[in-house]
Amino acid sequence: MSFNIHKGYTLRACAADVARVVQEATGASDPMRLVLVGRTKVFIDVVGNKVDPVEVEEVLLEHPAVREVVVVGTRTPPLDTDVVKAAVVPAEPCSERELIHFCATRLAAFKVPQVVEFLDEIPRSPLGKVLRKELV
């Protein structure tokens, strides 16, 4: 299957892109279009290093005081660079310092959350999808 690209545009997709092929509803002989619909992975860029939020979430979920966690990238005011932020719903009382230390013993230094925010619940859409933009 081949696709025509408009003059001046190139098709640059990476392995993490999710696409679907769409055929116009006017007839079977009409051309198909490739539509990029999202990303399968969202990485956090920390000073040139890529951090997979799922990896950090898995480590934090090993801690007995963590019930639920979402990891996002956020900007810090003094340096204006991206850092790893963990939004945590605690199962029992714990401190930010305790969770950061826990991660520091299991992850590379650039993957360790710099910010830990404690929440009563993770924000979700009506369909149950995590609203990461509200956590940044």
N, C-alpha and C positions, 0 to 999 in steps of 0.2 A: 504494500500500500504506500503510495507516495502522496505528498501534500504540496500544494503550490503556496509559496510564500510571497506576499506582496513585495514589489520592488522596494528596496531600501530597508527591508526588515530581514532579520535572520531568526531562525528557530534555535534558541539556546535553552535547553532544558537540562536539568541535572537529574540524577537518579532519585532524588527525594521529591521531585515534582509529581503530582498526580494529575493525569489528563484523561479526557474521554473523547471519543470520536463521535461527532454529531453529524447526522445527515439531514439536510433540509427536508421538510415534510411535503414539498411540492412534487416529488417524484423520485423513483429509484435511480434515475440517471443523473440526478443533481449531485454536485460535488460534496464531498465530506469535509468537515472542518475539525481541526484538533483544538480542543478547548482546555486550557490549563485551569484546574479547579482548586488547587491548594497545594499544601506541602504535607508530606508524611512525617517529617521531623522538623522541629524548630530548635535550632542551636543558639546558644548564647555566646556572643563574641566577647571574650574577656582578654583584653590586651593582646589580641592576635591569636589567642587559643580558643578552640571551640569546645564548649561545654554542652553535653547532652543532658537536658533537665531530667529525663527519665532516670538516668544513672544516679543523680543526686537524690531524687525522690526515693529510689529503691533503698539507698543507704539510710536516709532519714526514717523510713518506715520500719527499719530494723530496731530503732530505739523504742523501748517499751512505753515511753510517755507520748509518743506520736500516734494519733488515731488516723489522721489524714494530712496530706501535704501536697502542695503544688509549688513547683520551682519555676521562676521567671527571671528574665534579665531586667535590670532597672539601672537608671543613671544616678550617679552620686554627685551632689552639688559641688564639692570642692574641686574635684579633678575632672568632672563631666565625662566619666568613662563608665562603661557597663560593668556591673557587678552581679553576682548571683544572689538572688533573694528567695527565701523560702517562706511561704505562707503556710502556717501550721495550725491544725486543729488539735489541741492537746487532749490526750486520754487521761492524763494526770498532770499535776503541776510540774513544770520544768523551766529552766532559764534559757535565755538566748545563748549565753556563754557555754552552757552544758551541751547544747545541740551543735554549736560550732566546733567545740572540742571533739565531740563524737565524730563529726564528719572529717575533721583534720587527721584523725588516726586511720581513716579508711579511704580518703581521696587525695588526689594531687592538690597542692596548695591553691592553684588557680580555680579549682572546682568547688572549693569550700564556700558555703554561703557567707557573705559579708553582712547580710541583713536577715534577721528572722522576725517575722510579724506573726503574732498570735491572733487567731480569729475564732469566733464561735462556730462559723461554718464557712465553707468554700463557696464563693458566688457561682451560681450555675444558671443557665438559661432554662426556660420552661421545659425544654427537652432533656435537661440533665447535663448538658455540655458545660465544662468548666469555662468561665469567662475570664481568661487570662489577662485581658486588657484592663480589667478592673483591679488587678493585683499589682500592676506596674507602678 
